[in-house]
Amino acid sequence: MTCIVADSGPLIMFGRSDLLGLVRDVAGDILVPATVFAECTRETVKPGVAALIEARSAGLLAVVSDPDPDFRLPRVVNLDAGEIEALALARQRDCPVLMDESLGRKVAARYGIAVIGSAGILLAAKERRLIPAVAPVLTTWREWGYFLSPRLLDAVLLRAGEDQ
């Protein structure tokens, strides 16, 4: 991969965990649609916001204009504006989208947009020996309130060769 378009949920979790550099190491340049960045940084007191603003200043991620209208997808019930713009930008730039939201992933499949989830980034990082384990990261995210289904967690830990 040479780039990945980030949706808000994974962007916040990786930023809050100080792991955006890990995403870059695995997936290349991190592109963030302006709408997604605005969603993530609107409430400056929320955890992770300062890390995202700092990451932008440090060049760890690039906030880019929302995609051309030709690449916009139709409004989908239950997808927010950021998810729609992330999918459209991934389609325009022909690179994967970093997205965990299940409906967004289904829409991506419908439009032929490659998707990688947060757990996939962590697994790739472990395989490349960039991190020693995925379980501590996923446990922390769950403690912070990030939803990861028990089935997904079991599958990821099994694939990572870590205790469940």
C-alpha positions as CSV (number, residue, x, y, z in Angstrom):
1,M,0.0,0.0,0.0
2,T,1.1,3.5,-0.6
3,C,-1.8,5.3,1.1
4,I,-4.9,4.7,3.2
5,V,-7.9,6.9,3.8
6,A,-8.9,7.0,7.5
7,D,-12.4,7.1,8.9
8,S,-13.0,8.8,12.2
9,G,-13.2,5.8,14.6
10,P,-9.9,4.2,13.7
11,L,-8.2,7.6,13.3
12,I,-9.2,8.6,16.9
13,M,-8.2,5.3,18.4
14,F,-4.8,5.2,16.7
15,G,-4.2,8.9,17.5
16,R,-5.2,8.5,21.1
17,S,-2.9,5.5,21.4
18,D,0.0,7.4,19.8
19,L,0.1,4.7,17.0
20,L,-0.5,6.8,13.9
21,G,3.2,6.2,13.0
22,L,2.3,2.5,13.0
23,V,-0.5,3.0,10.5
24,R,1.9,4.9,8.3
25,D,4.5,2.1,8.6
26,V,1.9,-0.5,7.6
27,A,-0.2,1.3,5.1
28,G,1.6,4.4,3.8
29,D,0.4,7.9,3.8
30,I,-2.7,8.6,5.9
31,L,-5.2,10.7,4.0
32,V,-8.0,12.2,6.0
33,P,-11.0,13.9,4.3
34,A,-11.6,17.4,5.7
35,T,-15.1,16.3,6.9
36,V,-13.6,13.4,8.9
37,F,-10.9,15.6,10.5
38,A,-13.6,18.2,11.4
39,E,-15.7,15.4,13.0
40,C,-12.7,14.2,15.0
41,T,-11.5,17.6,16.2
42,R,-14.8,19.5,16.7
43,E,-14.9,19.0,20.5
44,T,-11.4,19.9,21.6
45,V,-11.8,18.5,25.1
46,K,-12.4,14.9,23.9
47,P,-9.6,12.4,24.3
48,G,-7.4,12.0,21.3
49,V,-8.2,15.4,19.7
50,A,-4.9,17.0,20.7
51,A,-3.0,14.0,19.4
52,L,-4.7,14.3,16.0
53,I,-4.0,18.0,15.7
54,E,-0.4,17.4,16.6
55,A,-0.2,14.5,14.1
56,R,-1.4,16.8,11.4
57,S,1.2,19.4,12.3
58,A,3.9,16.8,12.4
59,G,3.0,15.5,9.0
60,L,1.9,12.0,10.2
61,L,-1.4,12.5,8.4
62,A,-2.6,14.7,5.6
63,V,-6.0,16.4,5.8
64,V,-7.2,16.7,2.2
65,S,-10.2,18.3,0.6
66,D,-13.3,16.2,0.3
67,P,-13.5,14.3,-3.0
68,D,-14.8,15.6,-6.3
69,P,-18.5,15.3,-6.7
70,D,-18.0,12.6,-9.5
71,F,-16.7,10.2,-6.8
72,R,-19.4,10.9,-4.2
73,L,-21.5,8.0,-3.1
74,P,-25.2,8.3,-2.6
75,R,-26.4,9.0,0.9
76,V,-26.8,5.8,2.8
77,V,-29.0,5.6,5.9
78,N,-26.9,5.3,9.0
79,L,-23.7,6.4,7.4
80,D,-22.5,9.8,8.6
81,A,-21.0,12.4,6.3
82,G,-17.4,11.5,7.4
83,E,-17.9,7.8,6.5
84,I,-19.3,8.8,3.1
85,E,-16.5,11.2,2.4
86,A,-13.9,8.6,3.5
87,L,-15.3,6.1,1.1
88,A,-15.5,8.6,-1.7
89,L,-11.9,9.7,-1.2
90,A,-10.7,6.1,-1.2
91,R,-12.6,5.6,-4.4
92,Q,-11.1,8.7,-6.0
93,R,-7.6,8.0,-4.9
94,D,-7.8,4.3,-5.5
95,C,-6.5,3.3,-2.1
96,P,-8.0,1.4,0.8
97,V,-10.1,2.9,3.5
98,L,-9.4,2.3,7.2
99,M,-12.8,1.6,8.5
100,D,-14.3,-0.5,11.3
101,E,-18.0,0.4,10.9
102,S,-19.8,-2.6,9.5
103,L,-22.3,-0.8,7.3
104,G,-19.5,1.3,5.8
105,R,-17.5,-1.8,5.1
106,K,-20.5,-3.3,3.2
107,V,-21.0,-0.1,1.2
108,A,-17.3,-0.2,0.4
109,A,-17.6,-3.7,-0.9
110,R,-20.5,-2.7,-3.1
111,Y,-18.4,0.0,-4.8
112,G,-15.2,-2.1,-5.0
113,I,-13.3,-0.1,-2.4
114,A,-10.7,-2.0,-0.5
115,V,-11.1,-1.9,3.3
116,I,-8.7,-2.6,6.1
117,G,-9.8,-2.5,9.7
118,S,-8.0,-1.3,12.8
119,A,-7.4,-4.9,13.8
120,G,-5.9,-5.7,10.4
121,I,-3.4,-2.8,10.8
122,L,-2.5,-4.2,14.2
123,L,-2.1,-7.7,12.8
124,A,0.1,-6.5,10.0
125,A,2.2,-4.5,12.5
126,K,2.7,-7.6,14.6
127,E,3.6,-9.7,11.6
128,R,6.3,-7.1,10.7
129,R,7.5,-7.0,14.3
130,L,6.5,-3.4,14.7
131,I,4.6,-4.2,17.9
132,P,4.9,-7.2,20.2
133,A,1.2,-7.9,20.7
134,V,-2.2,-6.8,19.6
135,A,-4.2,-7.8,22.7
136,P,-3.0,-4.9,24.9
137,V,-4.0,-2.3,22.3
138,L,-7.4,-3.8,21.7
139,T,-8.0,-4.2,25.4
140,T,-7.2,-0.5,26.0
141,W,-9.5,0.5,23.1
142,R,-12.4,-1.5,24.6
143,E,-11.8,0.1,28.0
144,W,-12.1,3.5,26.2
145,G,-15.5,2.4,24.9
146,Y,-14.5,1.5,21.3
147,F,-16.8,-1.3,20.1
148,L,-15.1,-4.4,18.9
149,S,-17.3,-7.5,18.7
150,P,-16.3,-10.5,20.9
151,R,-16.2,-12.6,17.7
152,L,-13.8,-10.2,16.0
153,L,-11.6,-10.1,19.1
154,D,-11.4,-13.9,19.3
155,A,-10.6,-14.2,15.6
156,V,-7.9,-11.5,15.8
157,L,-6.2,-12.9,18.9
158,L,-6.3,-16.4,17.4
159,R,-4.7,-15.1,14.2
160,A,-2.1,-13.2,16.2
161,G,-1.3,-16.3,18.2
162,E,-2.2,-14.6,21.5
163,D,-4.1,-15.9,24.5
164,Q,-7.8,-15.2,24.4
